[in-house]
């Protein structure tokens, strides 16, 4: 006789506080977690237990023989963000802040789903992360051409990292999933540092160096992932495609950065020229207006006399 039992459980946490999915936002408000870093986690637990039981008679007694097998799986996904910059532009009780939290929760859902089935949920994971991070950036900092480009780079970089981790957990050999290849980019050797309040030249120099390092190290990590024993040949082919796709994204950003370096100074020059012309025209019109006023007053005086 064969018996099979299954146990499934899904839990959500916000800063390690267990709560229902629909109660995450309210928990943040009640515990006043919005003043610092918020970490939203989702755990999925699955266990199956199978028992095979055989009965036989021997010497008029009944003999039972049982074979038990048990399989369990515990998966976890989480995202963290510091919401302090948002509080300069919105209240925690605002619909915008609530929207940020809900987009974050959805991204966590898709991250866990992609870890189980990357092929089915990868695109949804990317869309969810891009939606969440773009919405967050729109309210959390200053906006100019180079800063906006920097935010776009950061978003695509984060999407690539999360997507590759999900791929490794989904497509990697189960016995080697704990030994996935490194994917930690190192920017400690950069000569320039990002300053949100810096001028355009400083930001352009930073982005140029940052993108160059990102492209170089992407090639290094591609080699490591393709040599890993955690993946079969089919998975390694997919890895190559994912890395090459990200390299194309980086090259696209490099072209945008070069375009800004060329076009932005010309745009500013044209704007300054237009402004100066407008100021000159305004002064001429003002002088003509004063002259016209004087003529009018003289004419009026003459008519009175």
C-alpha positions as CSV (number, residue, x, y, z in Angstrom):
1,X,0.0,0.0,0.0
2,X,1.4,3.4,-1.0
3,X,0.6,6.6,0.8
4,X,1.8,10.1,-0.2
5,X,1.5,13.3,1.9
6,X,2.3,16.9,0.8
7,X,2.8,20.0,2.9
8,X,3.0,23.5,1.4
9,X,3.3,26.8,3.2
10,X,4.1,30.4,2.1
11,X,5.1,33.1,4.5
12,X,5.9,36.9,4.2
13,X,8.1,38.9,6.4
14,X,8.9,42.6,6.7
15,X,12.1,43.2,8.6
16,X,11.8,39.7,10.0
17,X,8.2,40.3,11.2
18,X,5.9,37.6,10.0
19,X,2.7,39.0,8.5
20,X,0.1,38.3,5.7
21,X,0.9,39.7,2.3
22,X,-2.0,42.2,2.5
23,X,-0.8,43.4,5.9
24,X,2.8,44.3,4.9
25,X,2.1,48.0,4.2
26,X,0.1,48.4,7.4
27,X,2.8,46.7,9.4
28,X,5.3,49.2,8.0
29,X,3.1,52.0,9.2
30,X,2.3,50.5,12.6
31,X,5.9,49.7,13.4
32,X,7.2,52.9,11.9
33,X,9.7,51.0,9.7
34,X,9.6,53.7,7.0
35,X,12.4,55.6,8.7
36,X,15.1,53.2,7.7
37,X,15.8,50.1,5.6
38,X,12.9,47.9,4.7
39,X,13.4,44.3,3.8
40,X,10.5,42.3,2.4
41,X,10.9,38.5,2.3
42,X,8.9,35.6,1.0
43,X,9.4,32.0,2.0
44,X,8.0,28.9,0.4
45,X,8.2,25.6,2.1
46,X,7.3,22.3,0.4
47,X,7.6,18.8,1.8
48,X,6.5,15.5,0.5
49,X,6.4,12.2,2.4
50,X,5.8,8.9,0.8
51,X,5.3,5.6,2.5
52,X,5.2,2.1,1.0
53,X,3.8,-0.5,3.2
54,X,3.8,-4.2,2.5
55,X,2.0,-6.9,4.5
56,X,2.9,-10.6,4.6
57,X,2.0,-13.6,6.8
58,X,4.6,-15.8,8.4
59,X,3.9,-18.5,10.9
60,X,0.3,-17.2,11.3
61,X,1.6,-13.8,12.4
62,X,1.2,-10.6,10.3
63,X,4.4,-8.9,9.4
64,X,4.6,-5.2,8.2
65,X,7.4,-3.7,6.2
66,X,7.5,0.0,5.5
67,X,9.8,2.1,3.3
68,X,9.7,5.8,3.9
69,X,11.0,8.6,1.7
70,X,10.8,12.3,2.4
71,X,11.7,15.4,0.2
72,X,11.6,18.9,1.4
73,X,12.4,22.2,-0.2
74,X,12.7,25.7,1.3
75,X,13.1,28.7,-0.9
76,X,13.4,32.4,0.1
77,X,13.5,35.6,-1.8
78,X,13.9,39.1,-0.5
79,X,14.5,42.8,-1.5
80,X,15.7,45.6,0.6
81,X,15.5,49.4,0.2
82,X,16.1,52.5,2.3
83,X,13.0,54.6,2.1
84,X,14.4,57.7,3.9
85,X,14.9,59.6,0.6
86,X,11.2,59.2,-0.2
87,X,10.1,60.9,2.9
88,X,11.4,64.2,1.6
89,X,8.8,64.1,-1.1
90,X,5.9,62.1,0.4
91,X,4.3,61.0,3.6
92,X,4.3,57.3,4.5
93,X,0.5,57.4,4.4
94,X,0.4,58.7,0.9
95,X,-0.8,56.7,-2.1
96,X,2.7,57.1,-3.7
97,X,4.5,55.5,-0.8
98,X,1.9,52.7,-0.6
99,X,2.4,52.1,-4.4
100,X,6.2,51.8,-3.9
101,X,5.6,49.1,-1.2
102,X,3.1,47.2,-3.4
103,X,5.5,47.3,-6.3
104,X,8.3,46.0,-4.1
105,X,6.1,43.1,-2.9
106,X,5.2,42.1,-6.4
107,X,8.9,42.1,-7.3
108,X,9.6,39.8,-4.4
109,X,6.8,37.5,-5.7
110,X,8.3,37.3,-9.1
111,X,11.8,36.8,-7.8
112,X,10.8,33.7,-5.9
113,X,8.8,32.4,-8.8
114,X,11.7,32.9,-11.2
115,X,14.0,31.0,-8.8
116,X,11.7,28.0,-9.2
117,X,11.0,28.4,-13.0
118,X,13.3,30.9,-14.7
119,X,12.1,30.2,-18.2
120,X,8.5,31.0,-17.3
121,X,8.9,33.9,-14.9
122,X,12.2,35.7,-16.0
123,X,10.4,38.3,-18.2
124,X,7.9,39.0,-15.4
125,X,10.7,39.4,-12.9
126,X,12.4,41.9,-15.1
127,X,9.3,43.9,-15.6
128,X,8.4,43.9,-11.9
129,X,11.9,45.0,-10.9
130,X,12.1,47.7,-13.5
131,X,8.7,49.0,-12.5
132,X,9.6,49.1,-8.8
133,X,13.0,50.6,-9.2
134,X,12.0,53.2,-11.8
135,X,9.1,54.3,-9.6
136,X,11.4,54.5,-6.6
137,X,14.0,56.6,-8.4
138,X,11.4,59.0,-9.7
139,X,10.8,60.2,-6.1
140,X,14.1,59.7,-4.4
141,X,16.6,62.1,-6.0
142,X,17.5,64.9,-8.3
143,X,17.0,64.8,-12.0
144,X,19.3,65.9,-14.8
145,X,20.5,64.2,-18.0
146,X,23.5,62.4,-16.4
147,X,21.7,61.5,-13.2
148,X,18.8,60.0,-15.1
149,X,21.3,57.9,-17.2
150,X,23.0,56.8,-14.0
151,X,19.6,55.7,-12.6
152,X,18.8,53.7,-15.8
153,X,22.2,52.0,-15.6
154,X,21.7,51.1,-11.9
155,X,18.3,49.6,-12.7
156,X,19.4,47.4,-15.6
157,X,22.5,46.3,-13.5
158,X,20.2,45.3,-10.6
159,X,17.8,43.5,-12.9
160,X,20.7,41.5,-14.5
161,X,22.1,40.4,-11.0
162,X,18.7,39.3,-9.7
163,X,17.8,37.5,-13.0
164,X,21.1,35.6,-13.0
165,X,20.7,34.5,-9.4
166,X,17.2,33.3,-10.2
167,X,18.6,31.5,-13.3
168,X,21.3,29.8,-11.2
169,X,18.8,28.6,-8.7
170,X,16.3,27.4,-11.3
171,X,18.6,25.9,-14.0
172,X,21.6,24.9,-11.9
173,X,22.2,21.3,-10.7
174,X,20.5,20.8,-7.4
175,X,23.7,19.4,-5.8
176,X,25.8,22.4,-6.8
177,X,23.3,25.3,-6.3
178,X,25.1,26.3,-3.1
179,X,28.3,26.8,-5.1
180,X,27.1,29.2,-7.8
181,X,29.9,31.2,-9.5
182,X,30.7,34.7,-8.3
183,X,28.8,37.6,-9.7
184,X,30.1,40.5,-7.5
185,X,31.3,43.4,-9.6
186,X,34.2,45.3,-8.0
187,X,34.2,49.1,-8.5
188,X,36.6,49.9,-5.6
189,X,39.4,50.8,-8.0
190,X,37.5,53.6,-9.7
191,X,39.4,56.9,-9.9
192,X,36.3,59.0,-9.8
193,X,33.3,59.0,-7.4
194,X,29.7,59.8,-8.1
195,X,28.5,63.1,-6.8
196,X,24.9,63.9,-7.4
197,X,25.6,67.6,-6.9
198,X,28.7,67.5,-9.2
199,X,28.9,69.2,-12.6
200,X,28.3,67.4,-15.9
201,X,31.9,66.8,-16.7
202,X,32.5,65.0,-13.4
203,X,29.4,62.8,-13.9
204,X,30.4,62.1,-17.5
205,X,33.8,61.0,-16.4
206,X,32.4,58.7,-13.7
207,X,29.9,57.1,-16.0
208,X,32.5,56.5,-18.7
209,X,34.8,54.7,-16.2
210,X,31.9,52.8,-14.6
211,X,30.6,51.4,-17.8
212,X,34.1,50.4,-19.0
213,X,34.7,48.4,-15.8
214,X,31.2,46.9,-16.0
215,X,31.8,45.7,-19.5
216,X,35.2,44.2,-18.7
217,X,34.1,42.4,-15.6
218,X,31.0,41.0,-17.4
219,X,33.3,39.1,-19.8
220,X,35.2,37.7,-16.8
221,X,32.1,36.5,-15.0
222,X,30.8,35.0,-18.3
223,X,33.9,32.8,-18.4
224,X,33.5,31.8,-14.8
225,X,29.8,30.8,-15.2
226,X,30.5,28.8,-18.4
227,X,33.2,26.8,-16.6
228,X,31.0,26.1,-13.6
229,X,30.0,22.5,-12.9
230,X,26.7,23.7,-11.6
231,X,25.3,23.8,-15.2
232,X,24.9,21.5,-18.1
233,X,25.7,22.4,-21.7
234,X,22.1,23.6,-22.4
235,X,22.2,25.9,-19.4
236,X,25.6,27.2,-20.4
237,X,24.3,28.2,-23.8
238,X,21.5,30.2,-22.1
239,X,24.1,31.8,-19.8
240,X,26.1,33.0,-22.8
241,X,22.9,34.6,-24.3
242,X,22.0,36.3,-21.0
243,X,25.5,37.8,-20.6
244,X,25.7,38.9,-24.2
245,X,22.3,40.5,-23.9
246,X,23.6,42.5,-20.8
247,X,26.7,43.5,-22.7
248,X,24.6,45.0,-25.4
249,X,22.7,46.9,-22.8
250,X,26.0,48.3,-21.5
251,X,27.2,49.3,-25.0
252,X,23.9,51.0,-25.5
253,X,24.5,53.1,-22.3
254,X,28.0,53.9,-23.5
255,X,26.5,55.3,-26.7
256,X,24.0,57.4,-24.7
257,X,26.8,58.7,-22.5
258,X,28.9,59.7,-25.6
259,X,25.8,61.3,-27.1
260,X,25.3,63.4,-23.9
261,X,28.9,64.4,-23.9
262,X,28.5,65.8,-27.5
263,X,25.0,67.1,-27.5
264,X,24.6,68.5,-24.0
265,X,27.3,71.2,-24.3
266,X,25.8,72.3,-27.6
267,X,22.3,72.3,-26.2
268,X,23.5,74.4,-23.2
269,X,25.3,76.7,-25.6
270,X,22.2,77.2,-27.7
271,X,20.1,77.8,-24.7
272,X,22.6,80.4,-23.4
273,X,22.6,82.0,-26.8
274,X,18.8,82.0,-26.9
275,X,18.7,83.5,-23.4
276,X,21.2,86.2,-24.2
277,X,19.4,87.1,-27.4
278,X,16.1,87.2,-25.4
279,X,17.7,89.5,-22.8
280,X,19.2,91.8,-25.5
281,X,15.8,91.9,-27.3
282,X,14.1,92.6,-24.0
283,X,16.5,95.5,-23.3
284,X,15.9,96.9,-26.8
285,X,12.1,96.7,-26.4
286,X,12.5,98.3,-23.0
287,X,14.4,101.2,-24.5
288,X,11.9,101.6,-27.3
289,X,9.1,101.5,-24.7
290,X,10.8,104.3,-22.7
291,X,11.3,106.4,-25.9
292,X,7.7,105.8,-26.9
293,X,6.5,106.9,-23.4
294,X,8.6,110.1,-23.6
295,X,7.1,110.9,-27.0
296,X,3.7,110.3,-25.7
297,X,4.2,112.6,-22.8
298,X,5.5,115.4,-25.0
299,X,2.6,115.0,-27.4
300,X,0.2,115.2,-24.5
301,X,1.8,118.3,-23.2
302,X,1.6,120.0,-26.5
303,X,-2.1,119.1,-26.8
304,X,-2.8,120.7,-23.4
305,X,-1.1,123.8,-24.3
